Amino acid sequence: MAVTALERKRQQRERDKLTEEERLSRCKSRTLKLDLFKATDAKLIEVMARLDIDEPQDVITRLIHGASRLDDESLQELTEL
């Protein structure tokens, strides 16, 4: 059944009432703590600069989604670097 414009607006108002913590808890699956060695951090910063992205989380998310599109052979090649 299609949602009416009135129902969408009501849902939007409900979402807008949520605190930031509540909103994130609905969206997030989990929080990942990541410690980086200096060389790995330097590579992350380099990739961020090349892509003109300011947030490391954004780059990591994009890399994960990009890797998931690879076929098994190409994905395996990444682990052999």
C-alpha positions as CSV (number, residue, x, y, z in Angstrom):
1,M,0.0,0.0,0.0
2,A,1.4,3.4,-0.9
3,V,2.0,6.0,1.8
4,T,0.1,9.2,1.5
5,A,1.8,12.6,1.6
6,L,0.1,13.2,5.0
7,E,1.5,10.0,6.4
8,R,5.0,10.8,5.1
9,K,4.8,14.2,6.8
10,R,3.7,12.6,10.1
11,Q,6.6,10.2,9.8
12,Q,9.0,13.0,9.1
13,R,7.8,14.9,12.2
14,E,8.3,11.9,14.3
15,R,11.9,11.5,13.0
16,D,12.6,15.2,13.6
17,K,11.6,14.8,17.3
18,L,14.3,12.2,17.8
19,T,17.5,13.2,19.6
20,E,20.7,12.8,17.7
21,E,21.5,9.7,19.8
22,E,18.2,8.1,19.0
23,R,18.5,8.9,15.3
24,L,21.9,7.3,15.1
25,S,20.9,4.3,17.1
26,R,18.2,3.6,14.5
27,C,20.7,3.9,11.6
28,K,23.8,2.3,13.0
29,S,24.4,-1.4,13.1
30,R,27.5,-1.0,15.3
31,T,30.4,1.2,16.1
32,L,33.9,0.1,15.0
33,K,37.0,1.2,16.9
34,L,40.0,1.2,14.6
35,D,43.6,1.8,15.6
36,L,45.9,2.7,12.7
37,F,49.7,2.4,12.5
38,K,51.4,5.5,11.2
39,A,51.9,4.2,7.7
40,T,48.3,3.1,7.4
41,D,47.1,6.5,8.7
42,A,49.3,8.3,6.2
43,K,47.7,6.2,3.4
44,L,44.2,7.0,4.6
45,I,45.1,10.7,4.7
46,E,46.5,10.4,1.2
47,V,43.3,8.7,-0.1
48,M,41.2,11.4,1.6
49,A,43.1,14.1,-0.1
50,R,42.9,12.4,-3.5
51,L,39.2,12.0,-3.2
52,D,38.7,15.5,-1.5
53,I,36.8,13.9,1.4
54,D,37.3,15.3,4.9
55,E,35.9,12.5,7.0
56,P,37.8,9.2,7.4
57,Q,34.6,7.3,8.1
58,D,33.2,8.4,4.7
59,V,36.3,7.1,2.9
60,I,36.3,3.8,4.8
61,T,32.5,3.4,4.1
62,R,33.1,4.0,0.4
63,L,36.0,1.6,0.3
64,I,34.0,-1.1,1.9
65,H,31.1,-0.6,-0.5
66,G,33.5,-0.5,-3.4
67,A,35.2,-3.7,-2.3
68,S,31.9,-5.5,-2.0
69,R,31.3,-4.9,-5.7
70,L,34.4,-6.7,-6.7
71,D,34.3,-10.3,-7.9
72,D,36.0,-12.9,-5.7
73,E,39.2,-13.0,-7.6
74,S,39.7,-9.2,-7.5
75,L,38.8,-9.1,-3.9
76,Q,41.4,-11.8,-3.1
77,E,44.0,-9.7,-5.0
78,L,43.4,-6.9,-2.5
79,T,44.5,-9.2,0.4
80,E,47.7,-10.0,-1.4
81,L,49.1,-6.5,-1.4
